[in-house]
Amino acid sequence: MGMGLVVITGLLLPRQSRAHTPGLSVAELEVGADGHVDARLTFASGEPLGQTTLREEDLRAFVQDGVDVVADGVRCEPTYRGSSPTDGDGLLLQATYACAPGAEEIGVTLYYLSALPKGHREVARIVGPPGSNASAEAVLTGDHRALALRLPASGDRHAALRAKLIALTAGFALLMLSLFAWRWRATRKGHTRRS
């Protein structure tokens, strides 16, 4: 059992020093402190990317149309960063996604997996902002194309919530003070008329 787990892990986890395993690709997404997400998609160049040729404009469309990154359910705007060969026979595609800062959940759907050959597997990993120690990983296929990472509450989110609470409390206090002043004046005018 233990040896089988070591063999499976060796097959599923990418290694930079060896050629890319056909039928297995890797999607790595890193969430930045400002909310943006950097994506690295690694494929074996010997396997077809669906009907996509290896021209740069086709690869750009493949990434922009085939990958959907969302922050709290809102789509993040993609920017294609180019392609390059990797060690052995691999192909690396890079993109950045402009997500709003302070999201509680980052999700990715790899629509392109449905266009790849049956049995193709993708090791997908989302890593949270530096210092968060948050990550999610799964093996995705054409039938299971999505992965999400719940991010821990950050100090910025707590500070923003605290600031909203203080503003709300101050607004309520001001409203109550205004009502008290209005009521006091109305009562005083009533006493003055009676005198």
Secondary structure by P-SEA (a helix, b strand, c coil): caaaaaaaaaaccccccccccccbbbbbbbbccccbbbbbbbcccccccccccccaaaaaaaaaaabbbbccccccbbbbccccccccbbbbbbbcccccccccbbbbbccccccccccbbbbbbbbccccccccccccccccccbbbbbbcccaaaaaaaaaaaaaaaaaaaaaaaaaaaaaaaaaaaaaaaac
